[in-house]
């Protein structure tokens, strides 16, 4: 995405103005610390005169996403986790190792 922004001559400040977010928010999104919302992707694609597929790349847009696994967590909370080996760019799943999964369900006094 950085390449497309550079090719269009847009700075992070420009993108921040287009998306009505802070420059720090743009930086976090470009570094993968925060995900772009679907609305932001459509807005940015429109500003660049691209499709969302052009913006993200065909491999992401056409990728089949495996069904998430659910682990009973603390209290009534169910959390979703991606199957092992599936780490898409901008994933909304939290990736845990087997050891972390075991620890997640082992709290004897869950918090409400």
N, C-alpha and C positions, 0 to 999 in steps of 0.2 A: 504494500500500500504506500509505503514511503516513496517508492519510485514513481508511482502515478502522481502523487502530490508534487514531487519535485518536477516532473515532466510538465505539469500544469502550472508550475511557478507559484504554488501555494506554500506559504509558511504555516507553522503551527498556529500562529496568531490568526492568520486568514481562516484556517479550518475552525478555530475556536469561535470566530465571529459567525461563520456559516452555521455551525451547530448550536450556537448560543450556550457554549460552555466555556470554562476557563482554559487558558493555554496549558496549565498543569494537567487538566483533564484530558486534553488531546495527547499530551506526552504520555500519560499513564496508559491510554488506550493503544498508542502506537508501540509501547514497550510491552504490552500484554499484561499490565498490572490490573487493568480494568477492561471489560468488554464493551465494544460499541453496541448500542441498542439497535434494534431493527430500524427504528425511525431515523436514527443517526446515519445508518448505512444507506438508506434510501435518499436522505437529504444530501449526503456527500456524493453519492453516485449521480444524482440529478445535477448538482453543482459542477461536476466534472463531465457531464454529458455522457455518462457510462451507464451500463446496467449494473445491478448489484453483483451479477455473475462476473462481469469484467473486473469489478473492484476487488472481489474476494478470490477469484480464480475458479476455474471449472472443477478442480479437484475437491474443493470444499463444498461448492454448491451442489455437485452431483454425488457427493459421498453418501453412502448408506450408513446411517447411525444405528449401531446395535442397541437393543433394548437395555436400559439401565438395570443394574441390580439394586435391590432395596435391602437395607440393613435396619433392623429394629434398633433404635437408639435410645437415648435417655427419655424416660417418660413415654409419651404417646408420639414422639417425633419419629418419622421415617425419613431417612436420608437416601438420596439416590447417588449411585456411584457408577462410573463408566466401567465396562468390562476391561480386564487387564489388557494392556497393549493398545488401547484406543485412547489417543490423546490428540484430539483435533485442535487446531488453532482456534482460540476463542471458546474453548469448551465451557459449558456451564456445570460440568460435573466436577466434584472434588475427587482427586485421585488419591487412594490410600493403599499402602502396602498391606499384605496379609496380617502383619503384626499390629498395625494401626487399626485394622478392621476388628481384630480380636479385642483390642483395648476399648474401642468405641462402645461395644455392647457390654462391657464388664463393670460399669459403674453401679455399685450396690445401693447407692442413695441418689437416684436421679433428681435433677433440679427441675422444678416446674417453671 
